[in-house]
Amino acid sequence: MKETVLDILKDIRSDVDFESNTKLIDDGILESLDIVAIVGEFNEEFDIEISVEDLTPENFNSVDAMVELITKAQE
């Protein structure tokens, strides 16, 4: 799953090194429009529904946090 998440992220923002950045939101690397695009791709790719309550910086600060978010949404 992590590889798929990385592929999606690289498609949306190819200029970002997602594997080494762990403060994507806190450091201002990802913006709100990026998050909207990411959530849309995750919902489609993994057949999930990420809720508005899940749109917190903690869930999008790192690739691992995003994988955890998807895993929770699949349960």
C-alpha positions as CSV (number, residue, x, y, z in Angstrom):
1,M,0.0,0.0,0.0
2,K,2.8,2.4,0.8
3,E,4.2,2.2,-2.7
4,T,0.7,3.0,-4.1
5,V,0.4,6.0,-1.8
6,L,3.9,7.2,-2.8
7,D,2.9,6.9,-6.5
8,I,-0.2,8.9,-6.0
9,L,1.7,11.6,-4.1
10,K,4.4,11.8,-6.7
11,D,1.8,12.2,-9.4
12,I,0.2,15.1,-7.6
13,R,3.5,16.8,-6.4
14,S,6.5,15.4,-8.3
15,D,8.7,18.2,-6.8
16,V,8.5,16.8,-3.2
17,D,10.6,14.1,-1.6
18,F,7.8,12.4,0.3
19,E,9.9,9.6,1.7
20,S,12.2,11.9,3.8
21,N,9.7,14.6,4.7
22,T,7.7,14.0,7.9
23,K,6.2,17.4,8.3
24,L,4.5,17.9,5.0
25,I,1.8,20.1,6.5
26,D,3.7,21.7,9.4
27,D,6.5,22.9,7.0
28,G,4.0,24.2,4.4
29,I,5.0,21.7,1.7
30,L,1.5,20.5,1.1
31,E,-1.3,23.1,0.7
32,S,-5.1,22.7,0.9
33,L,-5.5,22.1,-2.8
34,D,-2.9,19.3,-2.6
35,I,-4.8,17.7,0.2
36,V,-8.1,17.9,-1.8
37,A,-6.4,16.2,-4.7
38,I,-4.7,13.5,-2.5
39,V,-8.0,12.7,-0.7
40,G,-9.8,12.3,-4.0
41,E,-7.1,10.0,-5.3
42,F,-7.1,7.9,-2.1
43,N,-10.9,7.6,-2.1
44,E,-10.9,6.4,-5.7
45,E,-7.8,4.1,-5.5
46,F,-8.6,2.4,-2.2
47,D,-12.4,2.6,-2.4
48,I,-12.7,4.5,0.9
49,E,-14.3,7.6,2.1
50,I,-12.1,9.9,4.1
51,S,-14.3,12.1,6.2
52,V,-14.0,15.8,7.0
53,E,-13.1,14.9,10.6
54,D,-10.0,13.1,9.2
55,L,-8.7,16.2,7.4
56,T,-6.2,17.1,10.1
57,P,-2.5,18.0,9.7
58,E,-1.5,14.9,11.7
59,N,-3.1,12.6,9.1
60,F,-1.2,14.2,6.2
61,N,2.2,15.2,7.7
62,S,3.9,12.0,6.5
63,V,3.5,9.1,4.1
64,D,3.2,6.7,7.1
65,A,0.4,8.8,8.6
66,M,-1.5,8.7,5.3
67,V,-1.1,4.9,5.1
68,E,-2.5,4.7,8.7
69,L,-5.4,6.9,7.7
70,I,-6.2,4.7,4.7
71,T,-5.9,1.6,6.8
72,K,-8.4,3.0,9.4
73,A,-10.8,4.0,6.6
74,Q,-10.8,0.5,5.2
75,E,-11.9,-1.1,8.5
